[in-house]
């Protein structure tokens, strides 16, 4: 943080924030909408309200939302990772750079004197294009299953606990008159934030190693020789550099960001459902 403040001041802490805002609106909307729709298909009756079905509903909702918004996530990470001191890259220049980057095997083959090998590589591997905006998508999908799944499962389970008869007098508040009488009791502000924060803590822990791999893949074109890193290659690099601990680097600061973010996200979502009578 001292380095960022010295080089860019307060603005440096918000680098890539515009791309974050562009991504988070559709991401959150699609995620919560998909969860409600998928949940209504998988959990038709109270008897089907099982942890597995909740986990699967959350996982599929997360995968759906990330599929439609992932290119914006790649752009956001690259903007935040930009380290040039002379002139910061604009959004359009970052997009052009990502679009034109090559996979590793193409970059290596281009220096070879064997034209047959080059032709074989270029015909079998996408050289450039929109596929670059889905760099790191495989570990993201793998990580989204435990992240989104555990997030929704933990939140729903925690809210169930907070609504138990033992805790209900202390954790719930009087619902609006227009609210459906069959709807679950409305949690107090602190109880809803507690459930959301706990969901963020569990989901972040469950998916963090894949989060590390994803971010390394996304910034692959901005470091080293600029080639596109694959999932296996990235995993090997992390392991070689720091071993098992390398997959947990930054987890603490991740908690500082994710726990309040998820808590507020679920809080606003649940409160808006009450306000809108959903």
Long-range contacts (C-beta under 8 A, 24 or more apart in sequence): 7-85, 15-79, 15-80, 15-82, 15-88, 16-75, 16-76, 16-77, 16-78, 16-79, 16-80, 16-82, 18-79, 18-91, 19-72, 19-75, 19-76, 19-79, 19-91, 20-76, 22-72, 23-69, 23-72, 23-73, 23-76, 26-65, 26-68, 26-69, 27-65, 27-66, 27-68, 27-69, 28-65, 28-265, 30-64, 30-65, 30-68, 30-69, 31-61, 31-62, 31-64, 31-65, 31-148, 32-61, 32-269, 34-60, 34-61, 34-64, 34-65, 35-61, 35-152, 38-64, 51-153, 51-157, 54-152, 54-153, 54-156, 54-157, 55-149, 55-150, 55-152, 55-153, 56-149, 57-152, 58-148, 58-149, 58-150, 58-151, 58-152, 58-153, 59-144, 59-145, 59-146, 59-148, 59-149, 61-148, 61-152, 62-144, 62-145, 62-147, 62-148, 62-149, 62-151, 63-141, 63-144, 63-145, 63-148, 65-148, 66-140, 66-141, 66-144, 70-133, 70-134, 70-137, 70-140, 71-130, 71-133, 71-134, 73-140, 73-218, 74-98, 74-132, 74-133, 74-134, 74-135, 74-136, 74-218, 75-133, 77-215, 77-218, 77-219, 78-218, 78-219, 78-221, 78-222, 81-219, 81-222, 82-222, 83-222, 97-221, 98-132, 98-133, 98-135, 98-221, 99-128, 99-129, 99-130, 99-132, 99-133, 100-128, 100-132, 101-128, 101-132, 101-221, 101-226, 101-227, 101-228, 102-127, 102-128, 102-226, 102-227, 102-228, 103-127, 103-227, 103-228, 103-230, 104-227, 104-228, 104-229, 104-230, 104-233, 107-225, 107-226, 107-227, 108-227, 132-221, 132-228, 135-217, 135-218, 135-220, 135-221, 135-228, 135-229, 136-213, 136-214, 136-215, 136-216, 136-217, 136-218, 136-231, 138-231, 139-210, 139-213, 139-214, 139-217, 139-231, 139-234, 140-210, 140-214, 142-210, 143-207, 143-210, 143-211, 143-214, 144-207, 146-203, 146-206, 146-207, 146-210, 147-203, 147-204, 147-206, 147-207, 147-211, 148-203, 149-203, 150-199, 150-202, 150-203, 150-206, 150-207, 151-199, 151-200, 151-202, 151-203, 151-262, 152-199, 154-198, 154-199, 154-202, 154-203, 155-195, 155-196, 155-198, 155-199, 155-266, 158-194, 158-195, 158-198, 158-199, 159-184, 159-187, 159-192, 159-195, 162-187, 162-191, 162-194, 162-195, 163-187, 175-274, 176-274, 176-277, 178-277, 179-274, 179-277, 180-277, 186-274, 187-270, 189-267, 192-266, 192-267, 192-270, 192-271, 193-263, 193-264, 193-267, 194-263, 195-266, 196-262, 196-263, 196-264, 196-265, 196-266, 196-267, 197-259, 197-260, 197-262, 197-263, 199-262, 199-263, 199-266, 200-255, 200-258, 200-259, 200-260, 200-261, 200-262, 200-263, 201-255, 201-258, 201-259, 203-258, 203-262, 204-251, 204-254, 204-255, 204-258, 204-259, 205-251, 208-247, 208-248, 208-251, 208-254, 209-247, 209-248, 211-254, 212-238, 212-246, 212-247, 212-248, 212-249, 212-250, 213-238, 213-247
